[in-house]
Amino acid sequence: MIHAQERDTELSMQLYRAFAKSFKSVSEHAAIGAKSEGFHPTAFAVMEMLYCKGAHPIQQIGSSLLLQSGNVTYVIDKLEKRGCIYRRPCSNDRRVIYVELTPEGEALMRELYPRYAGRIDHAFSGLNGEEKAELIRLLKKMGMQAEKLMPGGQT
């Protein structure tokens, strides 16, 4: 007979595998979408973040997109050379540099983002609106608990 803790652990393992496979599949839709628009997926993720949320300090971009600082600098350099973004020093703190879309980058994202969002919507088309909202709620709950249990976390 399986004990409750063993069953719960087995369910956690099944959930982990299902979550990982689902994440991989959806991520592939995002990567294909970015590449089809002529961007490396990481570069497009930076552009999307700036388009949807506005200017961000370079340091926050890396942590928001789960990138290492060297990768962020490299991606930002490439996007800046391409004329999509620019760096702006913070008026209050010389250590902080903001990254923003250029007018050209903004125009490009106005064109590209609807197609990209459509690809992501297609990837989630197996869920209805109510299921998507519930999954968002559950994933946030799961993520907050997992974060608390990390070394250096709250618990």
trRosetta pair geometry for C-beta under 8 A, 3 or more apart (Angstrom, degrees):
i j d omega theta_ij theta_ji phi_ij phi_ji
2 6 4.9 -127 -168 88 88 121
2 7 5.0 104 133 -60 123 92
2 10 7.6 -35 -165 2 144 142
3 6 4.7 92 57 8 81 104
3 7 7.0 -149 92 -6 41 87
4 7 5.7 -57 -148 38 30 111
4 8 6.2 31 154 -20 66 107
5 8 5.6 -53 -145 37 31 112
5 9 6.3 33 154 -20 64 105
6 9 5.7 -53 -148 36 31 112
6 10 6.3 31 153 -18 65 105
7 10 5.7 -54 -148 37 32 111
7 11 6.4 33 152 -18 65 105
8 11 5.6 -52 -148 37 32 112
8 12 6.4 38 150 -22 63 103
9 12 5.5 -50 -150 32 34 115
9 13 6.6 34 151 -18 64 102
10 13 5.6 -51 -150 35 34 112
10 14 6.5 35 151 -17 65 103
11 14 5.6 -52 -146 38 35 111
11 15 6.1 37 153 -21 66 106
12 15 5.6 -54 -146 37 30 113
12 16 6.3 36 152 -24 64 104
13 16 5.6 -48 -147 31 32 115
13 17 6.6 30 155 -16 63 103
14 17 5.9 -56 -151 37 31 109
14 18 6.3 27 154 -15 66 109
15 18 5.8 -57 -144 41 30 109
15 19 5.9 33 156 -22 67 110
16 19 5.7 -55 -143 38 26 112
16 20 6.2 26 158 -19 63 108
17 20 5.8 -54 -144 36 28 110
17 21 6.3 24 158 -15 64 108
18 21 6.0 -56 -146 39 28 108
18 22 6.1 27 157 -17 64 111
19 22 5.9 -60 -146 40 26 110
19 23 6.1 28 156 -21 64 109
20 23 5.8 -54 -144 36 27 112
20 24 6.3 30 155 -21 62 106
21 24 5.7 -54 -149 34 30 113
21 25 6.5 29 154 -18 64 106
22 25 5.8 -56 -149 36 31 110
22 26 6.3 22 158 -11 67 108
23 26 6.1 -60 -144 42 28 104
23 27 5.9 31 156 -22 65 113
24 27 5.7 -57 -143 39 25 113
24 28 6.5 31 155 -25 62 104
25 28 5.8 -53 -154 28 29 112
25 29 7.1 31 149 -18 61 99
25 123 7.0 161 130 -158 87 107
26 29 5.6 -47 -159 28 40 114
26 30 6.7 38 145 -16 67 102
26 120 7.4 53 -169 -142 94 75
26 123 4.7 114 -125 156 73 138
26 124 7.1 39 -116 -61 119 81
27 30 5.5 -53 -152 37 38 113
27 31 6.2 38 151 -20 69 105
28 31 5.5 -50 -141 38 34 112
28 32 6.2 35 158 -18 65 105
29 32 6.0 -56 -147 38 27 109
29 33 6.3 31 153 -21 62 109
29 119 5.3 174 170 155 97 98
29 120 6.2 138 118 -96 123 47
29 122 6.9 -169 -152 79 139 95
29 123 3.9 -132 12 -72 169 131
30 33 5.6 -57 -150 36 29 114
30 34 6.4 27 155 -18 65 105
30 41 6.4 84 124 -143 91 114
30 44 8.0 179 169 96 87 129
30 45 7.9 48 163 -78 127 96
30 116 7.7 48 -139 -169 65 96
30 119 7.3 148 -90 110 38 118
30 120 6.3 38 -83 -87 83 97
30 123 7.7 -42 -39 -19 72 162
31 34 5.8 -53 -147 36 31 108
31 35 6.2 26 157 -14 66 110
31 41 4.3 -39 -117 -79 73 138
32 35 5.8 -57 -143 42 29 109
32 36 6.1 32 157 -24 65 108
32 119 7.1 -156 84 -169 96 145
33 36 5.9 -55 -145 33 26 111
33 37 6.8 14 156 -9 60 109
33 44 7.6 175 104 148 86 162
33 115 7.1 171 -155 124 101 85
33 116 4.6 111 160 -130 130 71
33 119 4.0 -174 -84 61 126 161
33 120 7.1 -46 -22 -42 164 78
34 37 6.0 -70 -158 41 31 104
34 39 4.7 -83 179 82 87 99
34 40 6.9 -10 139 122 126 19
34 41 4.3 137 58 -101 154 56
34 43 7.4 140 -176 66 125 78
34 44 3.5 -148 -130 15 113 157
34 45 7.4 -32 -92 -35 147 70
34 116 7.1 51 -72 -121 58 119
35 38 7.6 68 -174 -61 34 13
35 39 7.0 -113 -85 66 30 52
35 40 7.6 29 -88 -112 74 29
35 41 6.9 -28 -43 -54 84 81
37 44 6.7 103 67 -105 125 131
37 112 4.9 71 -143 -142 145 125
37 115 7.2 149 -76 83 116 127
37 116 6.8 -33 -29 -67 146 105
39 43 4.7 -136 -172 87 101 110
39 44 4.0 120 109 -59 140 97
39 47 7.0 -82 -136 12 161 141
40 43 4.4 84 58 8 87 108
40 44 7.0 -164 83 -8 42 85
40 75 7.5 -124 77 -121 126 99
40 78 7.9 26 21 108 127 157
41 44 5.7 -57 -145 38 31 110
41 45 6.3 37 154 -25 66 104
42 45 5.5 -50 -149 31 33 115
42 46 6.8 35 151 -18 63 99
42 65 7.2 108 -149 155 79 139
42 67 6.7 99 -152 -95 120 133
42 71 6.9 -80 -178 165 156 115
42 75 5.4 -107 124 -101 110 142
43 46 5.8 -51 -155 32 34 111
43 47 6.5 33 149 -16 65 106
43 75 5.2 -164 -89 -158 71 101
43 78 6.3 -75 -102 92 129 124
43 79 5.7 166 -153 -67 102 105
44 47 5.4 -53 -148 40 37 113
44 48 6.0 41 152 -23 69 104
44 116 7.3 -175 177 -120 129 147
45 48 5.6 -50 -143 35 30 113
45 49 6.4 34 155 -22 62 104
45 65 5.3 118 134 -135 128 130
46 49 5.8 -54 -150 33 30 112
46 50 6.5 22 155 -12 64 108
46 61 6.1 37 -127 -169 93 128
46 65 6.8 -50 -75 -46 67 163
46 72 7.8 137 -95 -142 128 74
46 75 5.6 153 -23 137 150 129
46 76 6.9 -151 -167 -79 159 71
46 79 6.4 -121 95 -38 136 158
46 85 7.5 -55 135 -45 116 156
46 99 7.6 -40 -179 124 112 147
47 50 6.0 -60 -149 41 30 107
47 51 6.0 30 154 -22 66 111
47 79 6.8 -173 -66 -131 95 138
47 84 6.3 -47 -103 162 114 136
47 85 7.4 -134 -98 -52 74 114
47 101 7.1 79 -146 -97 73 109
47 105 6.6 -139 -135 -171 102 108
47 108 7.8 -60 -165 98 138 114
47 109 5.8 -169 162 -86 105 117
48 51 5.6 -57 -143 38 29 113
48 52 6.0 13 164 -7 67 113
48 109 7.4 164 -95 -138 46 121
48 113 7.0 134 -117 -112 82 99
48 116 7.1 -127 -94 123 121 154
49 52 6.3 -65 -140 45 23 99
49 53 5.6 -31 179 31 64 116
49 56 6.6 -29 136 -4 114 149
49 61 6.5 140 98 -131 153 86
49 64 6.4 114 -136 112 145 137
49 65 6.6 -93 -46 -61 148 112
50 53 6.9 -71 -114 59 18 77
50 54 6.8 -21 -164 162 54 8
50 55 6.9 31 -142 -93 91 33
50 56 6.5 -118 -94 9 76 103
50 85 6.6 155 -14 -108 178 118
50 99 6.5 -87 -93 115 130 94
50 100 6.4 150 -161 -144 123 34
50 101 4.9 146 131 -41 125 94
50 105 7.5 -5 101 138 135 133
50 109 8.0 -147 85 -59 89 162
51 101 6.2 63 -78 -49 67 150
51 105 8.0 -134 -74 143 94 92
51 106 7.1 150 -114 -123 84 59
51 109 4.1 -147 -102 167 140 157
51 113 6.0 -160 140 -76 155 139
53 56 6.6 39 103 -57 115 114
54 100 7.5 -18 180 -121 61 89
55 88 7.0 -36 -145 44 140 126
55 98 4.6 26 172 177 117 123
55 99 6.6 169 -151 77 72 39
55 100 4.2 -28 -96 -84 99 94
56 60 5.0 -118 179 80 106 115
56 61 5.2 124 107 -64 130 87
56 64 7.3 -63 -166 8 156 149
56 98 6.6 151 80 -148 20 76
56 99 6.0 -20 65 53 73 89
57 60 4.7 85 64 6 88 103
57 61 7.3 -148 94 -14 47 83
57 90 7.3 -5 -98 -56 103 126
57 96 5.1 -59 -122 -160 122 100
57 97 6.7 106 -149 69 70 44
57 98 5.8 -57 -87 -93 49 60
57 99 7.7 90 -163 7 12 81
58 61 5.7 -51 -155 22 36 116
58 62 7.2 34 155 -17 65 100
58 72 6.2 129 -179 140 88 128
58 73 7.4 48 -175 -83 133 69
58 76 6.5 -31 -125 -56 108 166
58 87 7.5 -2 -57 -122 118 106
58 97 5.2 14 -8 78 117 97
58 98 7.6 -162 -28 -117 70 15
58 99 5.7 93 -79 -27 73 113
59 62 6.4 -56 -163 30 33 109
59 63 7.0 17 152 -5 65 109
59 69 7.5 -12 -119 -111 64 107
59 96 7.5 -79 11 -125 117 77
60 63 5.9 -62 -148 44 39 104
60 64 5.7 39 157 -22 73 112
61 64 5.9 -60 -144 39 26 110
61 65 6.1 -4 167 7 64 114
61 67 7.4 -20 126 46 78 124
61 72 5.5 133 94 -145 108 125
61 76 7.6 103 85 -67 160 119
61 99 6.4 -3 -44 38 146 136
62 65 6.5 -77 -143 51 21 90
62 66 8.0 -81 167 101 55 3
62 67 4.5 -105 -142 76 69 88
62 68 6.7 -26 -161 146 122 7
62 69 5.3 -21 -101 -89 168 54
62 71 7.3 125 -123 69 101 90
62 72 4.1 -76 -76 -50 99 144
63 66 7.4 29 -166 -79 30 36
65 72 7.7 137 57 -96 121 100
67 71 4.5 -124 -177 87 107 123
67 72 5.0 130 107 -60 128 86
67 75 7.4 -48 -167 5 163 140
68 71 4.9 89 60 7 77 106
68 72 7.3 -145 95 -10 38 87
69 72 5.5 -52 -148 32 37 114
69 73 6.5 37 156 -19 68 103
70 73 5.9 -53 -150 35 32 110
70 74 6.4 33 153 -19 64 108
71 74 5.6 -56 -148 37 32 113
71 75 6.2 29 156 -17 67 107
72 75 5.9 -58 -147 39 29 108
72 76 6.1 25 156 -16 65 111
73 76 5.8 -58 -143 40 27 109
73 77 6.2 33 155 -24 64 106
74 77 5.8 -54 -150 32 27 113
74 78 6.6 24 154 -17 62 106
75 78 5.8 -56 -152 36 31 111
75 79 6.3 25 154 -14 67 108
76 79 5.8 -55 -143 41 32 108
76 80 6.0 36 155 -23 66 107
76 85 6.6 -84 -150 88 75 141
76 87 7.4 70 165 -69 126 103
76 99 5.9 -96 -132 -112 123 144
77 80 5.7 -57 -147 35 27 112
77 81 6.4 27 155 -18 63 106
78 81 5.9 -54 -150 35 30 110
78 82 6.4 26 152 -17 63 111
79 82 5.5 -58 -148 40 33 113
79 84 4.6 -76 -174 64 88 116
79 85 4.6 32 127 19 116 114
79 105 7.5 55 176 -109 105 134
80 83 7.7 50 177 -68 32 22
80 84 7.4 -93 -77 52 24 71
80 85 5.5 -66 -79 77 65 83
80 86 6.3 99 -128 -102 93 44
80 87 6.9 -13 -102 -20 138 91
83 102 5.9 -74 168 47 65 158
83 104 5.3 -4 138 75 106 148
83 105 7.2 -167 125 -50 60 88
84 101 6.6 -51 164 -140 70 75
84 102 6.1 -172 172 26 17 103
84 104 6.6 -103 -104 99 43 95
84 105 3.6 98 -169 -98 62 109
84 108 6.5 -64 -121 44 98 148
85 99 5.5 14 173 -178 130 96
85 100 6.4 159 -155 84 80 34
85 101 5.7 -58 -101 -105 72 39
85 102 6.2 -151 -98 -17 14 84
85 105 5.5 67 -62 -71 56 168
86 99 7.5 170 86 -149 31 58
86 100 6.0 -21 60 63 77 84
86 102 5.5 86 -17 -73 102 92
87 97 5.1 -8 -168 176 110 116
87 98 7.1 142 -161 78 55 48
87 99 5.9 -32 -101 -96 62 68
88 97 7.1 145 70 -167 36 65
88 98 4.6 -25 66 67 92 102
88 99 7.7 168 20 -86 78 19
88 100 5.9 16 -1 4 123 117
89 94 6.6 -6 -169 -135 120 55
89 96 7.5 111 -164 88 57 61
89 97 5.8 -42 -101 -109 52 71
89 98 7.5 133 -139 19 2 82
90 93 4.8 -2 96 55 134 75
90 94 7.3 -142 64 -79 87 17
90 95 7.8 -21 42 63 124 50
90 96 3.8 20 -3 84 141 108
90 97 7.0 -116 -15 -79 85 23
90 98 6.1 111 -69 -25 77 98
92 96 7.7 6 71 43 80 129
93 96 4.5 54 90 9 109 111
101 105 3.7 -143 -162 100 88 119
101 106 4.6 122 123 -59 129 75
101 109 6.6 -63 -132 1 154 136
102 105 4.5 100 44 5 72 102
102 106 7.0 -131 92 -4 39 85
103 106 5.5 -51 -146 35 33 115
103 107 6.4 34 154 -19 65 104
104 107 5.8 -53 -148 37 31 111
104 108 6.3 34 152 -21 64 107
105 108 5.5 -52 -146 36 31 114
105 109 6.3 28 156 -16 65 106
106 109 6.0 -58 -148 38 28 107
106 110 6.5 34 152 -23 63 103
107 110 5.6 -50 -150 30 32 114
107 111 6.8 27 152 -14 62 105
108 111 5.8 -63 -159 38 32 109
108 112 6.0 10 156 -4 71 116
109 112 5.7 -62 -128 49 35 99
109 113 5.0 42 174 -36 74 111
110 113 6.6 -31 -114 23 16 112
111 114 7.8 -80 173 24 23 98
112 115 6.0 -70 -164 42 46 106
112 116 5.8 40 149 -21 82 113
113 116 5.4 -59 -142 41 34 113
113 117 5.9 34 161 -20 71 107
114 117 5.7 -53 -141 39 28 110
114 118 6.3 36 154 -24 62 105
115 118 5.5 -53 -152 32 31 117
115 119 6.8 34 150 -21 63 100
116 119 5.8 -52 -157 29 33 111
116 120 6.7 28 149 -13 65 104
117 120 5.6 -54 -150 39 36 110
117 121 6.1 41 150 -22 68 105
118 121 5.5 -50 -143 36 32 114
118 122 6.3 38 153 -23 63 103
119 122 5.6 -51 -152 33 31 115
119 123 6.7 36 148 -23 63 101
120 123 5.5 -48 -152 29 36 115
120 124 6.7 15 155 -1 66 106
121 124 6.1 -69 -151 48 32 97
121 125 6.7 64 145 -65 64 84
122 125 5.3 -18 -155 -27 37 122
124 127 5.5 -47 175 38 84 108
124 132 6.3 65 166 -103 133 116
127 131 4.0 -134 -164 97 97 123
127 132 4.9 127 121 -60 126 77
127 135 6.6 -42 -146 -7 161 142
128 131 5.1 93 51 12 68 105
128 132 7.1 -127 99 -8 33 90
129 132 5.7 -54 -147 34 31 112
129 133 6.4 29 156 -17 65 105
130 133 5.8 -54 -150 36 31 111
130 134 6.4 29 153 -16 65 107
131 134 5.7 -55 -146 39 32 111
131 135 6.1 33 155 -20 66 107
132 135 5.7 -56 -145 37 29 111
132 136 6.4 34 154 -21 64 103
133 136 5.7 -51 -150 33 30 113
133 137 6.6 31 152 -18 63 105
134 137 5.6 -54 -151 36 33 113
134 138 6.2 28 154 -15 67 108
135 138 5.7 -56 -142 41 32 108
135 139 6.0 31 159 -19 67 108
136 139 6.0 -57 -142 38 26 107
136 140 6.3 26 158 -18 62 107
137 140 6.0 -59 -152 36 26 110
137 141 6.4 26 152 -18 63 108
138 141 5.5 -54 -148 37 33 113
138 142 6.2 33 154 -19 67 107
139 142 5.6 -52 -143 39 32 112
139 143 6.1 33 157 -19 65 108
140 143 5.7 -56 -143 39 28 111
140 144 6.3 28 159 -19 64 106
141 144 6.1 -56 -148 35 26 108
141 145 6.5 21 157 -14 62 109
142 145 6.0 -62 -151 39 28 107
142 146 6.2 25 155 -17 66 110
143 146 5.7 -55 -141 39 30 109
143 147 6.1 33 157 -22 64 107
144 147 5.7 -54 -148 35 29 114
144 148 6.6 34 153 -23 62 103
145 148 5.7 -51 -152 30 33 114
145 149 6.6 22 154 -12 64 109
146 149 5.9 -65 -152 41 32 107
146 150 7.0 52 147 -44 64 92
147 150 5.7 -35 -158 0 38 118
147 153 5.8 161 147 -124 54 128
148 153 4.7 140 -172 157 24 128
148 154 4.6 -48 -140 50 85 99
148 155 4.5 51 152 2 99 108
149 153 5.8 3 38 65 12 153
149 155 5.5 -26 -87 69 56 117
150 153 4.1 108 55 -39 72 121
